[in-house]
């Protein structure tokens, strides 16, 4: 018997959820109520989100934290603390507003100025001509309009012209020595000409009072302003009740707010600073100032690639050292952990601006690998559509379904410090229309992709309805699905405990494309070959060049495999690109020399970024494989892989080497899948485990594998070995029992269980009820009675409802279910039996009329039902119901 499953059957799961609890300065009663609600939902940890609090690190904050920590201690809960007063991390609780200019962010940018064709002596006031201002952009959406309208927090007077040159007739002349202050005087010959002005300025970016992530002393301001005060107040709780700190979407902060299409080579300001200038000047050598102009060129030449690579390499190494590692080391020295995530959206994880330039380097100092999924990103069957999310931003479904989770699960597996811990901030900002059904899909999506810690977004103490990024799971008792959400949390804890019980069996590796994209904006992102593999049951991790270069971590075996941090891979795929960095080229060549299969997807790089040299010979000999042939070529290698019959591109399998082998199987399609599943170990006895119902089932073995039906939203675990627990056998329906005389009553979430006077109805009636009461959200109760000639097994089936269901037979609850079709194995008694079905809606209909402003413009008119929306059948049955 699998020992982890044995523990789960005894309700001994670990805690893997730490929901956000937003702080606004509520009173003591509210804080205690909310901590009780969080604990009551099955969450044994909480992440205190400070960003709305009016007195962060002030007397009111410590008063509120005293209450929260007291409640946590009494409930044996862990507390995590979001590490700043404003979003995103880096504001340092306002500490930069009166600190020396040298600690503030700095940018570098290139401006150009066309000159008249006449010859003569020219005198140009660069400030008056606007040449010291960063590139501007018109707001593209309401969020940008809002942020662009806010006056800058600080205005600086230390703008510096790094270099100025005159370009004329294919000739360039350095005029930096002709500057006096910001006035340039020079002689110009006849003909068209252009001034090129390279400027370092703190008057750029949209958060000018935030820390410089590349500057060690600047980052220390955040530690001193936030981390140290918490240590001073609660040192005895560190490593006990206080588990750690959470950085939320720290940014470099250059460019335009949330501009995701900002690779190097476009007109934008870029991050700069004193340590970065020193590192870049050393990397590029003499004439570095002139070479830097190539940062605003997009040609993929060896000369331009060298500059792009040098700049981004210096930037992200400094960021890792001065931000991620410095804070992480402080936390570990003080007995707590450091977690969080960056903005990964649509591949932004390897760019500047609102992210940190390199996913792995930016989080290397943390103790979990983090990502987030917010509204408009992952959707059921959303691999391709929609291409525009609800706020009007472009949406790349391939990234969200094949790239996002892979970033975190890969870092968790490959970095010893993370010890397999992969975290996702989840559920936030999907709107009030999100309920436990969508949340169940999202949870399964990330669980089967290896994510094992979750930060549900969010619980709030504000009065209902709090308009800030709903849904809110409790909403002071107004959310009808609060108990159902608790059931989901229990399920997540079970599954994450099980998926954390052993190393994931991942045969393929794909090179992280970040360094390639720095030099080639058209470089193929890793999720494109990843999609071809994953849709064909070939699991993969994404590996950065840094980890391949670590010979203490990356080991090559004589059997044509290699391992990183003990994780073994049998093939490595390089996404198509124009050039590879030196580290990737040298270490991929090392793999190729050892006959490890290395494939280039679609395109083979032409040169090495830093040197312009050709690829090393063994690597150069590796084949180019078209994307559409990639899965086929990998399977030809004879790697032991899952086999499905019939094939399906929406069956997801996570193969785990637990104390016995096991696999999580998820159906992400909209219809059930029935077929055989074969894994390398399924020739031995196996059983199934249903984590939602916490029970074991029999597995039907055939010569082709395990015969199984997997329904949408109802994953199963296939487990090697025999079950020591009794197996559950689903009853077989025999004779239908007519269900007539239905009554219906309703009540709002906060009024439960005070229902209205029952009225006669005919089921299904959920869509009709929604038309009759378009603003109603809450509980819909259905009741009827039926007769049985003798006691025995009965099977209740409800095809669909809007949206979560609890069934009562003879006033006893048969449990909550959140995934249709809803099936209940019941035991009726002789004579009259009473059946009650309670359906919990989302809060969408109740909250829609309360939306205002841009939230109203973005919201869709509710189209959901309210109550039972599918047929209801009851049968006598044979079998052994649990």
Secondary structure as UniProt FT lines:
FT   HELIX           3..9
FT   TURN            10..11
FT   STRAND          19..22
FT   HELIX           28..40
FT   TURN            41..42
FT   STRAND          45..49
FT   TURN            51..52
FT   TURN            54..57
FT   HELIX           59..75
FT   STRAND          78..82
FT   TURN            89..90
FT   HELIX           92..98
FT   HELIX           101..103
FT   STRAND          106..115
FT   STRAND          120..125
FT   TURN            126..132
FT   HELIX           142..148
FT   STRAND          160..168
FT   TURN            169..170
FT   STRAND          171..174
FT   HELIX           176..178
FT   STRAND          179..180
FT   TURN            181..182
FT   STRAND          183..188
FT   STRAND          193..201
FT   TURN            208..209
FT   TURN            213..214
FT   HELIX           216..222
FT   HELIX           223..227
FT   HELIX           228..234
FT   HELIX           235..237
FT   TURN            239..241
FT   STRAND          242..248
FT   TURN            257..258
FT   TURN            264..265
FT   STRAND          270..272
FT   HELIX           274..284
FT   TURN            286..287
FT   HELIX           288..291
FT   HELIX           292..296
FT   HELIX           302..319
FT   HELIX           320..324
FT   HELIX           325..333
FT   TURN            334..335
FT   STRAND          337..341
FT   HELIX           345..350
FT   TURN            353..354
FT   HELIX           359..363
FT   TURN            364..365
FT   STRAND          369..372
FT   TURN            375..376
FT   TURN            380..381
FT   TURN            390..391
FT   HELIX           397..402
FT   HELIX           404..414
FT   HELIX           416..418
FT   TURN            419..420
FT   STRAND          422..426
FT   TURN            428..429
FT   TURN            432..433
FT   HELIX           436..447
FT   TURN            448..450
FT   STRAND          453..456
FT   STRAND          459..460
FT   HELIX           475..477
FT   TURN            480..481
FT   HELIX           482..499
FT   STRAND          503..504
FT   STRAND          508..511
FT   HELIX           514..519
FT   TURN            521..522
FT   HELIX           526..534
FT   TURN            535..537
FT   STRAND          540..543
FT   HELIX           545..549
FT   TURN            551..553
FT   STRAND          554..556
FT   TURN            558..559
FT   STRAND          562..564
FT   TURN            565..566
FT   STRAND          567..569
FT   STRAND          571..575
FT   STRAND          579..580
FT   HELIX           582..593
FT   TURN            594..595
FT   STRAND          597..601
FT   STRAND          607..608
FT   TURN            609..611
FT   HELIX           617..620
FT   STRAND          624..625
FT   HELIX           627..635
FT   TURN            636..638
FT   STRAND          643..645
FT   STRAND          651..657
FT   STRAND          661..667
FT   STRAND          673..678
FT   TURN            680..683
FT   STRAND          686..690
FT   TURN            691..694
FT   STRAND          695..698
FT   STRAND          700..702
FT   TURN            703..704
FT   STRAND          705..711
FT   TURN            712..713
FT   STRAND          716..720
FT   STRAND          727..736
FT   STRAND          743..747
FT   HELIX           749..751
FT   TURN            752..753
FT   STRAND          759..760
FT   HELIX           766..772
FT   TURN            773..775
FT   STRAND          779..788
FT   STRAND          792..798
FT   STRAND          801..802
FT   STRAND          804..809
FT   TURN            810..811
FT   STRAND          812..817
FT   STRAND          822..828
FT   STRAND          831..840
FT   HELIX           844..848
FT   TURN            849..850
FT   HELIX           853..858
FT   STRAND          867..868
FT   STRAND          872..880
//
